[in-house]
Amino acid sequence: MLTKIKIPLPDMLSAVLALDSSALDIDQVENLIKFCPTKEEMEMLRNYTGDKEMLGKCEQFFMELMKVPRIEAKLRVFGFKITFASQVDELKSCLNIINAATKEVKESAKLRQIMQTILTLGNALNQGTARGSAVGFKLDSLLKLSDTRARNNKMTLMHYLCKLVGEKMPELLDFANDLVHLEAASKIELKTLAEEMQAATKGLEKVEQELMASENDGAISLGFRKVLKDFLDTADEEVKTLASLYSEVGRNADSLSHYFGEDPARCPFEQVTKILTLFMKTFIKSREENEKQAEADKKKLEKEAIKEKSATKKDGADNDNDLIQQIHRHRT
């Protein structure tokens, strides 16, 4: 591990105390944490009375680390500071994607009309049965549209829906354009975001604890405390903003389930977005398959027309030949 740190040990410690991420990256800091001396090793080195220059590089490294009070806690704070900005940005991006996707789904008039068409279609198919006058349907029913097939086994109900929409309401065919953040949102787990939010909050608590503890360190931690206090002031505001956004996302995620008449406990946000994404992709695929089939049917008709025309010409030519032969015989 020490061979990967190219700077002298005293300079490395200065970088740690200055929280200087230009001198040490997160991998190096995590390695330093991993190889911090244990209590037993520190006790052994404190009791060493011989020439320190005679010690090996590993022991000298431990001796340098031991000069700094609570070195492991300081390294953990350093690691948190290095990754804080990127983690906040990533978490904020995920939260914004969820908010955007929720808004897009609820505001899409085209999606609502598609849903209404599916309900009408379902009621028409179930006419005369107990399910023939439904006022709604479960969201997971969207995934069954591809399973219901016509008698010829070629066309599914999804193909028929695309055909119907294309003929009667072509302006709805591109409803997926309203839902630009839906697929990205379907890949986000709210549980993971909760864990990341908790990690950010706990990380800040550790920073505050170390800032208070380092008040008694003396001169060695003066620069460390100044940098850490500046970071804490900014980071604290960032986490408060993030916590507010996170709460808003939680409300919006639940409201999306309610929007489709579902219980968030049984059909949570993740399930809603996955169903809608799969429906959207299947709709697009079925529409493309319909277009390919229509093109193939058109070519088949054209071939048959050419064949028929060719046969008609041949029949005409044969009739002409018969007539010529009859005239020839008559003259003879």
RASUL-V414164 format. One record per residue. RES is the residue in three letters. SS is DSSP state (H for helix, E for strand, - for the rest). Layout:
res	ss
RES	SS
RES	SS
This chain:
res	ss
MET	-
LEU	H
THR	H
LYS	H
ILE	-
LYS	-
ILE	-
PRO	-
LEU	H
PRO	H
ASP	H
MET	H
LEU	H
SER	H
ALA	H
VAL	H
LEU	H
ALA	-
LEU	-
ASP	-
SER	-
SER	-
ALA	-
LEU	-
ASP	-
ILE	H
ASP	H
GLN	H
VAL	H
GLU	H
ASN	H
LEU	H
ILE	H
LYS	H
PHE	-
CYS	-
PRO	-
THR	-
LYS	H
GLU	H
GLU	H
MET	H
GLU	H
MET	H
LEU	H
ARG	H
ASN	-
TYR	-
THR	-
GLY	-
ASP	-
LYS	H
GLU	H
MET	H
LEU	-
GLY	-
LYS	H
CYS	H
GLU	H
GLN	H
PHE	H
PHE	H
MET	H
GLU	H
LEU	H
MET	-
LYS	-
VAL	-
PRO	-
ARG	-
ILE	H
GLU	H
ALA	H
LYS	H
LEU	H
ARG	H
VAL	H
PHE	H
GLY	H
PHE	H
LYS	H
ILE	H
THR	H
PHE	H
ALA	H
SER	H
GLN	H
VAL	H
ASP	H
GLU	H
LEU	H
LYS	H
SER	H
CYS	H
LEU	H
ASN	H
ILE	H
ILE	H
ASN	H
ALA	H
ALA	H
THR	H
LYS	H
GLU	H
VAL	H
LYS	H
GLU	H
SER	-
ALA	H
LYS	H
LEU	H
ARG	H
GLN	H
ILE	H
MET	H
GLN	H
THR	H
ILE	H
LEU	H
THR	H
LEU	H
GLY	H
ASN	H
ALA	H
LEU	H
ASN	-
GLN	-
GLY	-
THR	-
ALA	-
ARG	-
GLY	-
SER	-
ALA	-
VAL	-
GLY	-
PHE	-
LYS	-
LEU	H
ASP	H
SER	H
LEU	H
LEU	H
LYS	H
LEU	-
SER	-
ASP	-
THR	-
ARG	E
ALA	-
ARG	-
ASN	-
ASN	-
LYS	-
MET	-
THR	E
LEU	H
MET	H
HIS	H
TYR	H
LEU	H
CYS	H
LYS	H
LEU	H
VAL	H
GLY	H
GLU	H
LYS	H
MET	-
PRO	H
GLU	H
LEU	H
LEU	-
ASP	-
PHE	H
ALA	H
ASN	H
ASP	H
LEU	-
VAL	-
HIS	-
LEU	H
GLU	H
ALA	H
ALA	H
SER	H
LYS	-
ILE	-
GLU	-
LEU	H
LYS	H
THR	H
LEU	H
ALA	H
GLU	H
GLU	H
MET	H
GLN	H
ALA	H
ALA	H
THR	H
LYS	H
GLY	H
LEU	H
GLU	H
LYS	H
VAL	H
GLU	H
GLN	H
GLU	H
LEU	H
MET	H
ALA	H
SER	H
GLU	H
ASN	H
ASP	-
GLY	-
ALA	H
ILE	H
SER	H
LEU	H
GLY	H
PHE	H
ARG	H
LYS	H
VAL	H
LEU	H
LYS	H
ASP	H
PHE	H
LEU	H
ASP	H
THR	H
ALA	H
ASP	H
GLU	H
GLU	H
VAL	H
LYS	H
THR	H
LEU	H
ALA	H
SER	H
LEU	H
TYR	H
SER	H
GLU	H
VAL	H
GLY	H
ARG	H
ASN	H
ALA	H
ASP	H
SER	H
LEU	H
SER	H
HIS	H
TYR	H
PHE	-
GLY	-
GLU	-
ASP	-
PRO	-
ALA	-
ARG	-
CYS	-
PRO	-
PHE	H
GLU	H
GLN	H
VAL	H
THR	H
LYS	H
ILE	H
LEU	H
THR	H
LEU	H
PHE	H
MET	H
LYS	H
THR	H
PHE	H
ILE	H
LYS	H
SER	H
ARG	H
GLU	H
GLU	H
ASN	H
GLU	H
LYS	H
GLN	H
ALA	H
GLU	H
ALA	H
ASP	H
LYS	H
LYS	H
LYS	H
LEU	H
GLU	H
LYS	H
GLU	H
ALA	H
ILE	H
LYS	H
GLU	H
LYS	H
SER	H
ALA	H
THR	H
LYS	H
LYS	H
ASP	H
GLY	H
ALA	H
ASP	H
ASN	H
ASP	H
ASN	H
ASP	H
LEU	H
ILE	H
GLN	H
GLN	H
ILE	H
HIS	H
ARG	H
HIS	H
ARG	H
THR	-
